[in-house]
Amino acid sequence: MGISSSPVLRVAIVGTGFMGKMHAHAWRTAHRFFRMDAVPELAVLVGRDAERASDAARDFGALAASTDWREVVARSDIDVVDICTPGDTHAEITLAALAAGKHVLCEKPLANSVTDADRMVEAAAEAPDLVAMCGFSYRRTPALSLARELITAGRLGEIRHVRAQYLQDWLSEPDAPFTWRLDRHRAGSGTLGDIGAHSIDTAQWLTGERITAVSAITRTFVTDRPELTEQVGLGGRAVDGAARRDVTVDDAAAFTATFAGGALGVFEATRMATGRRNANRIEINGSRGSISFDFERMNELEFYDATDPAGEQGFRRIQVTEPQHPYAAAWWPAGHGLGYEHGFTHQIVDLVRAITSGAPASPSFAEAAQVQRVLAAVEDSAARGSIMTAVEGAPS
Ligand code: SOE
C-alpha cells in the first residue's frame, strides 16, 4: 500500500482524441485536489491504431495501450470504462462494459439515436450496482453549478425564458477538412448533437424542467470538404487537391422550445459563427430575477435580483472563485480562476464519489436519453418544415 490507504480504481479509456486526452487529464488530477475514497489509476488507453495508442498512452499517463476494447472491457482488473469515442460506438461499448460489471462514463451525446440511447438506459437499469454517467461536463463549471443553486433556491422565481446559444467557428473555413464529426454515421448529427446537446442538457438541468416540444431549422452551409490528411485538434490539415467528401450533418441548428413548467426556450448551435471560438451561453429569466453565463468568461456568473431595492437593481457580475462556491475551495485562492479542463476533473470527482458511496450519478443515462429525444424532435421538426414537434415521452 502506497502513501494513500485508499483502494485503487483501475480505469480504461477508450479513445485517443481530444476527449481521451481531456479525460486522462481529469483522471490524473481528481484525487490530487479532492478527497475521494478511491484513487484512480489509468490502467489502459485503447485506440484503433497501435502506434497512436502507444504514443497517447505515454503522453496521457496510461500504464498500457491496447487496440482491442473488447479484450480490455472483459479484463477482471478493470473497474471503470470511460468511453471517449464517436457516438456510433457508444452503445456497443457501453453494453459490453456493463455486462462485464464495469462502471461506465460515456461522452455526450449518449448515442446516435433514441433507440440506442434506450438500450443503454435499459442496460444501466439492469445493473443497479454499477454507476453509469454521461459526460455533460459543463454542469460542473462552478458558475453553472452556482446558477443551479440560485434557481433551486427560488431566487429567480417562476422561470419564463431560456435563451441558449452555443457558438463555435472551427468549421467556418469551407476547406476545413472532413472529420468524423461531419459524418452522420459516426457522429449521429452535426452541430446539433455535438454542442446543441450541451445547451439542451444545461437548460433542462438548470430549470429542472423537460423540453416538451420544439420548432426547428437546421442548415448545412458547406456541403463537401477535403478529406483529412492529419488530425489537428478538432479539425486538421488536408493536402492540396485532396478528394472532397460530402458532409452529411448539420452545420447549424436553431429552434424554439416549450418547457413542461410553461417556460419558452430559444436555442442556437453552430460551428460556423466566425470569431466565436467556444461561446457557450445561457440566460434564464424568471419572475424574481435572471442569470446569464458565457463560457468565454467561465469564472463569472451574472445575476439580477429583482428583489433588490429599486435604486440598486442591476446585473451583478459574480466571480465564482470564492471558497463557498461549488468545487472552488479545492483549487486556488479567490480570483485566480479555473479553465475548461476543471469541469472534467469535477466530473471524475463526482463519478468516483458515486462509485464509492453507491449513490446515483448525474447526468444519468436516463437524463442523457431525454436529451437524445429532444435532438430527435429537433431533426424531425426541421425535416418537416419546422412544424412544432412533441418530444417523445415528455409530459404534455
Ligand atoms: C467540439 O465542438 C467540442 O469539442 C465538443 O465536442 C465538446 O463537447 C465541447 O465541450 C467543446 O467543443
Boltz pocket constraint, residues with backbone or C-beta under 6 A from the ligand:
constraints:
  - pocket:
      binder: B
      contacts: [[A, 18], [A, 108], [A, 168], [A, 194], [A, 195], [A, 234]]
      max_distance: 6.0
